[in-house]
Amino acid sequence: MDNGILPTFYTADSTLSSIRTPSQERFLLLSLAGIQFTHILDFMIMMPLGPEFIRVLDINTHQFGLLLSSYTFAAAAAGIFATYYIDRFERRQLLLSLYACFIIATLACGLAPNYHTLFIARACAGAFGGILGSLVQTIVADSIPFERRGKALGTVMAAFSVSSVVGVPLSLFLANHISYLGWRAPFIFIALVSTLILWIAYRNIPKIVGHLGHVHEGSRFRQIYEIAIAHHHLRAFLFIALIMITGFSVIPYIALYLTSNVGVDNGYISLIYLCGGIATLMSSRYIGHLADRYGKVRVFKGLAIVSLIPILITTNLTPVPLWVVLVNQTAFFILISGRMIPAMAMVSQVVEAKIRGTFMSLIGSVQMLASGIASVAAGAIVTIGADGKMQHYNLVGYSAVFCGLLTFWLVGYIHTNQKTS
């Protein structure tokens, strides 16, 4: 797509949205998916590298949980800060600026000399990455009509799958085979790939300015406060928080549990992520299509209940053949990531377009805060025994199942604003 003169998208609510061609929409979604891919990979790569960090940096599971949460807590704080300005800037300019800062922070992670420096660099990467995630979802909601938004979000959120299929195995390969860099190699790799995607995004993401036409009167802090405390918004925040806790109390410690308790060789961790990623890559757009066709609530409820099965198996698994692990973890990745597609399609439509950026920033903060709390809480529950095995992971699984059941109940109280579709 030639962007010598960038087209302007006013929003999905604008009468000018019809000027958008299928080709422009496709390139927009692919560019956004590329940004999602890199900042999700930057977060995900920490989890399969858990055993390596614990060994090389000489830290325990609680310190590893803090290292993970430095990213998520910083992202949560940055998202709250972003609510003040996110609806006051043109979307494209803000997105590209934040992405450039994210690249610098990720490179700093790869150059960090010790645990404490890495902790700070991860927090900086989280601050920019967290805002990027909510901003990408805001742009999709602004640009794609509600009746096609499930499929569009499925395309963008397939970045999770691609990062598992390509990014995580390749990053682990680099960490294991570039001995003089070790765990630093994945971060340098992500920074290099992100630089390329920044150029692609610059060429293909158009200006989106429709939200700038709305006048914001009165105190900005008062506006944010009113958005945050509205009853239907609070239900959406709680809904998203419980979804994140369900997954991210379990996910960070999967690799460590499989290697220490199930007896999976560390070399097979890449294969597990590869299989799970390929499966979710194939299923993401299909789940989005089902959500558009049969209803977001119905599809979410089905996925929410079925996803509890691999959670229970994962956190109670004993030594079994590798194929059993592969089947279970593949189902885990499909279902856990699949829930987010109808969930985010519903949540993005809770508010009207003029405050969607602010609301989605708050949603992003809730996501990251809940993820951080989940990983820290799980890190405090699980311990490493004298035999080197992880203990009490089953308790984490039971807590995750309880939160999952709450999302099944709460989704019925998420009311979308169909007028903005």
N, C-alpha and C positions, 0 to 999 in steps of 0.2 A: 504494500500500500504506500503510495507516494504522499508523504506529509510535508512537501515543500510549503504548502499552505494547510495548516491543521484545521480540520473541520471542528465545529463547535457542537457539543451535545448539551442540550439545555436541561434535560432530565427526562425520565420515562413519563413524567406527568405533563410534559410540555407538548404543545401541538406541533412543535418542530421536530419531535422525535422520529417522525415518519421519513425524514431525509436520510436517516441512517441506512446504509446498505447492508446486506448480509455479510459482505466481505469486510466492511469496517467493523461490524459487530464481532466477527470471528477474530480479527486481529486484535481488537480490544481485549477480548476474553483470553486469548493466548498470551498477550503481554502481561495481563494481570496474573494469570496462572504462573508465568515465569517468576514474577516477584514473590508470589505465594510460595513457590517451590523453594526458593533460596532461603527465605526467612524461616520457613517451617523446617527445612533441612538443618539450618543453623541451630534450631532448638532440638530437633530429633537426634542429631548426631551425638549429643551428650549421653543419651540413654544406653545405646549399645556399647559406647566407650566406657561405661561405668566401671567394669572390672579393671580396665587399664588405668583410669584415673585413680582408683583406690590403691592400686599397686604402685604406680610411678610417683604419685604425689603423697603417698603414705597417709591416706585419710580414711575415716570410717564411713559407714553408711549415712550417719546423720550429717557429716560434713559434705558428703556427696549430695544429699538432699538440699542442703543450704546452697550448694553451687548451682543446682538446678533452679532453685527458687530465686536466686539473685536475678536471673533473667525474667522470671514471671512477675515477681514483685515490682521490679523496675518498670516492666511493661504496664502493669496495673496503674502505677503512680503516673506514668507518662500519659496513659490513656485518659485519666481524670484531668490532667493538665490540658490535654489536647481539646477537651470539650469547650474550653474558653475560646479557641480560635479556629477550630476545624471547619465550621460553617461560614467563616469570614474570608476564606481564601479560595481561590480557584483550585479545583481538585487536582488537576494534572501537575501544576507547579509544586504544590505541597507534597504530592506523592513522590515525585522525582527527587526533591530536596531531601526528604526523609530517607529515601532509599540510598542516596549517596552517603549520608551519615552512617547508615547501617553498615555499608561496605567497609568504611573506615574502622568502625568498632569491631567488626568480625575479623579484620586483619589484625587488629590489636590483640584479639584472643589468641591468634596463632603465634604472636610474638611475645606473649606473656611469659616472664621468667619463673614465676612461682604461683602457688595456690592463691595468695591474696591478690596479686595483680590480675590473675585470671578471673577471680571473683568480681573485681571492679569492671573489667572489660566485658564480662558476660552481662553485668547490669546495664552497661551502656548499649550493648547490642539489643538487649531486651527492651530498653526504653524506646529505641527507634523501631524495632521489629514489631512490638505490640501495637503501635499506632498504625504501622503499615497494614497489619491484618484487618483492623476495623475499617481503615480507609478503603482498602480494596473491596470489602463487602459493601461499603457505602456506595462506591462507584457502580458496582453491579446493580444495586437496588435503584440507583438514580437513572440507570441507562437501560435496564431490561424490564419490560412489562411483567406484572405479577404472574400472568398465565404461563410465561416462559422462564420465570426466574429460577424455578427448581432445577431445570436442566442447565441453565447458565451457571448457577452456583455449583452444580455437579461438575461442570467443566473446570471451574476455577479451583474447587476443592479437590479435584483429582491431583492437584499438586502434592497433596499428602501421599498419594499412591506413587507418583513419579519419584518423589524423594526417597520412598522405600525401595522402589524397583531399581533405580539408577543411583541416586545420591548416596544413600546409606551404605550399600555394598561397596561402591567405588571409594567412598570416604574411608571405610574400614580397611579396604585393600591398600589405600595409600598410607594409612596409619601403620599397617602391619609390614609394609614392604619398603617404605622410605625410612630406614632406621635412624638417620640423623635428624629427622623431623619428628617421627613418632606421632603422638596425638595432635601435634601442631598442624600436620599436613592437611587434615580435612578443612580446617578453618581457612588456610591459605587458598585451598581449592575453591571453597565457597566464595571467597572474596573475588577471585579471578572470574568465576562464572557469573557472579552478580554484576561485575563491571560490563560484561557483554550484554546481559539482560537490561541493564540501565540504558544502554544505547538503543536496544530494540524498543524499549518502552518509550524512549524519547521520540522515536520515529512513528510510533503507532497509537499512542494514547492521546486522544483529542482533548481539547479544553472542555470542561464541564462547568458551566457558570449559572445554570438556572436557579440554583439555591441562593445566589448572590442578589437576586432581585427582591428578596424578602427583607423588609425592614425590621431590625431587631431593636425594639424600644425598651427603655428602662435598663436596670442593672443587669449586666450579663450574668453575674453570679446568681441573681435571683431567678433568671431564666433557667439556668442549669439546675438549680435547686428544685424548681417546679417540675422540670423534666424527670429528675431523679426520684422524686417522692410520689409521682402519680401512681395510683394503685395498680393500674394495668401494666405500668412499666416495672414496678417492683416485682410483680409476678413473673415478668419476663426475665428480670435479673436473677431471681431465685431459680427459675427453670434452667437457665444457662449454667449457673453455678453448680447445680446438682449434676448436670450432664458432664461437666468438666471433672468434678470430684469422682464421679463413677469411673471415668477412664484413667485419670492421671494419678489416682492413688495406687493403681496397679502397674501402669505402663513403665515408669522409670526403673522398676526393679525386675522386669521380666528377664533381661539378659543375665543379670547376676543370679537370679533364682535358677534359671535353666542350666547355667554352668556349674553352680555350686551344689544344687539339690537334685536336679534331674539327671545330671551327668552328661549334658550336651557339651561336646567339644567347642571351645571358643571359635574355632574356624567355621563352624556351622551357623553362627549367629547371623552372618551375612546372608546365608541361604534362607533362613527363616524370614528375615525382612524382605528378601527378594520375592519369595513366594507370596507373602502377605501383600506386598506392594503391587505385584502383577494382578492379583485377584481384585484388590480394591480399585485399581486403575480401570479394570473391565467393568466393575460393578457401579462405580460412582455415577456415571451418566445414566445408567439404567435405573438406579434408585431415584435420581432426580426426575426421570421420566415418569416413574410410578407415582411419585409425590404429586406431580402436575396432573396426572390422569385420575388418580383415585383419592386424592386429598392428602394434604400434608400431615394432618393429625392422625389419620388412619395408618399411614405408612410409618410414621414415627412410633406409634404405639406398638406395632408389630416388631419393629427393629429393637425397641427398648426392652421388650420382654425376652426375645430370642437371644439378645446380646448377653444376658445374665448367665447363660449356660457356659460359654467359653471363659467368662470371668471366674466362675467357680472352679472350673477345671484347671485353669492356669494357676490359680493360687493354692491349689491342693494337689498338684501333679507330683507323682512319684517317678522314679526311674522307669521309662518306657522306651520303646523303639522310636527312632527319629521320625518315622512317618506319622506317628500319633501326634508328636509335638507339632509337626508341620501342618497337619490338618486342623488341629485346634487353634494354633496361632493365626493361621490364615483366616479362619472363621472369626477370630477375635478382631483382627484388623478390619475386615469387611464390615462387621456389625457396629463396632465402636465408632469408626469414621462415618459409616453410613447414616447413623442417627443425626449427625450434624447437618446433613443436607436439608431434610424437611424442617429441622429445628430452626436453622438460620433463615430459611425462606419465610417461615412464619414470623420470626422475631423482627426481621427487616421490615415487615409490613405493619408493625404495631403502631408506628408513628407516621405522620405526613412528611413529605419530602423536605420541607424547609427546616426541620429540626432533626432529620435523619442522621446527619453527620455527628451531631452531638450525642444523640442516643446510641449510635453504633460505637462511638468511642467509649461510652460508659459500658456498653456490652462487652467490648474488647477488654476493658479494665477488669470487669467481673470475671471474664474467662481466665485471664492471667492470674488474678488474685486467687481464684478458686484452685487453679492448677498448682500455684505455689503452696497454698495451704495444704492441698492434698499430698504433694510430694514430701513436704516437711513432716506432716503428721504420719505418713506411712514410714518415712525414714526414722521417726522416733519409735514407731511400733516394732519394726523389724530389727533384728540384731544378727550378728554373726557369732555362731557358737564356737566352742573350742575345737570342734571337728571341721570348722570352715564352712559349715552349712548355714543358710539363712533360716531364721526362726520367726514364727508368728506371721508369716505372709498370708496364711489362711484367714486371720482376723481382718487383715486389710481387705481381702476378697469379700468377706461377709458384710463389711461396712459399705463397700462399693455396690453390692447387690441391693442393700437397703436404700441407698441414694437413687439407684436406677429405678426402683419401684416407685419412689416419690415422683420422679419425672413422668412416669406413666400416668400418675394421678393428676399432676399439675398441668400437663399439656392441654387438658380440656378447658383450662381457665385462661389460655393465651388467646386474646381476641385481636384479630388483624383488622387494619383499616383498609377495607376494599376500595374506598374512594380514591386512594392514591395509586392503585395498580394500573 
